[in-house]
Structures are given as C-alpha cells and as structure tokens.
Amino acid sequence: MTHRLVIAAIQANPTVGAIAANEKLARERIAEAHAAGADIALFSELFLTGYPPEDLALKPALWAAGKAAVERLALVTKDSCAALVGLIWPAEGPGRKPGTPWPSWPMAK
C-alpha cells in the first residue's frame, strides 16, 4: 500500500496587525489547497499576525485575536485539509518566561 502526504506551501502577503484580513486570506488559501488535493496547508511564520510585528508582538490583545482566529480556522478545516498557521503566542513550558511572545504554528484541524 502506498501512502502519500500532499503539503501546500502557502505563499501570500499578510498585513501586519490585520488579524481578521489575514484570517480571511488564510481561509481562501485553505480552500484552494483543499481543492488542489492537499492534506495540509502550511503557512509562513507569523502569517496571522503579519511580519514583522515589532511592538505589536508584546500586546496580549494581539495574542488573543490570533488565538480566536486559529479556533475559527479549526472549524473551517473540519471539512477541508489541515492547516499550520504561524502567529505570536505567549510562551509556555520549561525554559520559557511565561507571557513572553513566541512564534508558534498551531495545527488547525
């Protein structure tokens, strides 16, 4: 039996700080990737927050907006391909100062 995994590397131009617009762009690219037969849509570092976020990365409101966007994208991916979407997330775990901004790629599925 042959198994395959198709990954769509998403190349798009998100806007710094525009979480809602970047989420909409991600939804469009996820739909395109799914239609093309992808199993996973892989987005760039900090796609939802935009790059470079500079001082915006320190704002908990940006983290919360990014988390909410990922949760909504997870609903979209239920009937589509999975997505790895980059954003700023507060640091957690050993060796990381809690609440420090950290680039992350949560999986939406």
Phi, psi and omega in degrees: 000135179258132176247145177222152176230119181257121180248126175264114176276111187275125175246111180211175184239083178289161181256134180301126176080354183264070185303313183298315179294321179290325175297316178300316178298319178297317178302316180298316181290326176296316179298318178296317180296317179298315180298331180274000176094014180286147173269328181222136171258120183254116181261163182287167175304132176060032181302312183292325181273342185084160185224135358270135184282343180046237185292340176298332181298340182270358186265116178304332178296325177293319179299315181295318179296320177296317179298316179298320179296319178297320179297321177291321178296327178298325177293321179295322185281355178303320181250025184216194176284160175289165179218139170250114187238122182281142177198176174273135181222144177294138183297144176219158173097174184299138176080004180238135178286119182306137178085000177281134179297138185217129175296133182220158176232081177292148179269126176256115175200000000 
